[in-house]
């Protein structure tokens, strides 16, 4: 009994301490369900608030906001509330008492609640986080990096410090979300080595990431876009997660993903078709301006004409309520689909004109470009846009910004350009990369055409600027030491000025870096060489040897650009068969993973070089594949759609002629007839000249036919018939295709029937083709693959093919009618 009496006071003290230690403020905060309730608790307990209370209150305020749709958020009301000011003051006074996690979380929440970056609270919290940066856990470091990115500190010394920490602790990161946020934030500062390490770690963590979490792979794709690097294995893993979550994605996320894919030139048919279907489902539920603008931007470019019309009619009803940035996004989408809905365009332009003061300079440039390409007519708006662009250009020293503003200004019809603009461009040129220099050259060329003063002053400001461009370009190439950087800068560079001034220097530079060619860059290099249309054997030989030796390290889809220059330019390296066999072996197991249009382009590339892998050909010419290709073509842009259709026809023709054992039917008759009706029937003066000469050589114009259409729709310039003694045979009736005095081909109704009269025994037909410069590589007389395939096919059709190269016909040796006739007689009659 005595012992129990002794224990009772101790229990009483413990009980009172337990009651006294209850945190009523925290409990009050935890039961709040609205912003106002949280701020009421703050008001009632202002003198009792600790660091933990302030942190909890700020975090809850942001949590309530982020759960709401963008349009329903009330951040502006919170920011103006007097108790929010109390929280800010208390937080600023208690920074030193915060632990690392609380410090970064609270800083993040305050910025999301639109506290300005220049506010003393934010600046002191950033300084404190920088002081503790080496000890921050990786999750907090990741969030801090996002904060700095939002403040446009992507390339700051502080971000450099974070990049260094990431490099050292990369292997310890086991959370995909943390890694993805860090990857995006430090993308401006990563080296090639760190880039590869980050991608490798990201691939590993994606395998363990929650398959329902699509934000993490989206950030990883964003990282690839930021560094302009296509890593297909990572892209494909991310794409799989997007496809699994397609029914959960809203229009905004789909729009973001499609935009990232477009920037990376990564086309995935399955995602585009799934996204299109999902977006069509969302049309009826997207009723407010915010969600419908996102839907329109994502769906309009990949939808059918009927869906586009429906979208345009709906958006016309809500356009007046668009914000400045929604109007910008919509006008760019209208430009992408080349809309001719002028009522909608006028309404969007009206919204833009009212909110012009809101836009940043790059956004003004984008608006100007979109409206100009849409042929919008509003002199007042264009004058305002031009004033902003000129003023901004003269103030800017960012090369990419000056380049874009210069290019857009050159689009606008205007009087003479201000001397100050030209002078400012000249001052920035030295900082520009090769792509930017090429863009500026296009702008100067336009100014030269439109400025009348140029005709009277050959030593004008434009000439000096072009000379400076060339000088800076050569210096940049001569000092370059990284192949990947040169390839990145020349990816979109080739144009008239680049080819004339810098292409030779570029090839010398690439040759100097030949030892840097590796499996990761041969596809880009091969594609560049294809676009230059020039034969460069040392580089092509090196590409072939690297591809053969390291074929397993090359992504299967990269076999297409790798083979392209060899097929298109008709170049055969020492081990050409080994190269094609290695590439065919590499992609064959992955045929089903190719986008349909890319598989068609790959098969055509192989057909040029007389390679027809049976598994590939049989896959393409199946009902299922062609149906899938039709679906994909609906979502492709017009140029790629037309190119794919043309290549499928040419592949169909090649397989029918060269591989009859595959028993593939010819199903492009109507397509070719339709194309033939649209063809411009004019012929060149040289062809008219040859036509006249052939009449003299063969004994009369009735011995030659012009513009003859063969079975499978090849059009031959001229055809004649020779008997077994090589004597010309006349055509029984008038030629179905004749050339008029004005150089027009006169077609009759029977010209598309491919009918041919019977030949006497021992006689044969001769196809005579004039080969202009497009059939040859630019720096040589080397014939290209397309011309060789055409010759093979005409021979299979029974023609003896006579090719007349332009450099022979136009040579000094053939400068008289007698010489031309002698040349033709030798070519045709031997």
Secondary structure, DSSP 8 states (H G I E B T S, - for coil): -HHHHHHHHHHHHHHHHHHHT--HHHHHHHT--SHHHHHHHHHHTGGG--HHHHHHHHHHHHHHHHTS-GGG--HHHHHH-HHHHHHHHHHHHTGGG--HHHHHHHHHHHHHTT--TTSHHHHHHHHHHHHTGGGS-HHHHHHHHHHHHHTT-TTSHHHHHHHHHHHHHGGG---HHHHHHHHHHTTTT--HHHHHHHHHHHHHHHTTS-TT-HHHHHHHHHHHHHHT---HHHHHHHHHHHHHTTTT--HHHHHHHHHHHHHHT---HHHHHHHHHHHHHHTTT--SHHHHHHHHHHHGGGS-HHHHHHHHHHHHHHGGG--HHHHHHHHHHHHHTT---HHHHHHHHHHHHHTGGGS-HHHHHHHHHHHHHTT---HHHHHHHHHHHHHHHHH---HHHHHHHHHHHHHS--SS--HHHHHHHHHHGGG--HHHHHHHHHHHHHHHHH-GGGGG-TT-HHHHHHHHHHHHHHHHHHH---HHHHHHHTTTT-SHHHHHHTHHHHHHHHHHTGGG--TTTHHHHHHHHHHHT---HHHHHHHHHHHHHTGGGS-GGGHHHHHHHHHHTT---TTHHHHHHHHHHHHHTTGGGS-HHHHHHHHHHHHHTT---HHHHHHHTSHHHHHHHHHHHTTS-HHHHHHHHHHHHHHHHHHHHH-GGG------HHHHHHHHHHS--B--HHHHHHHHHHHHHHTSGGG-EEEEE-TTS-EEEEEEEE-TTS-EE--SS--SSEE-TTSBEE--TTTTS-------TT-EEEEEEEE-GGGB-TTSS-B-HHHHHHHHHHHHTTEEEEEEEHHHHTSTTS-SHHHHHHHHHHHHH-
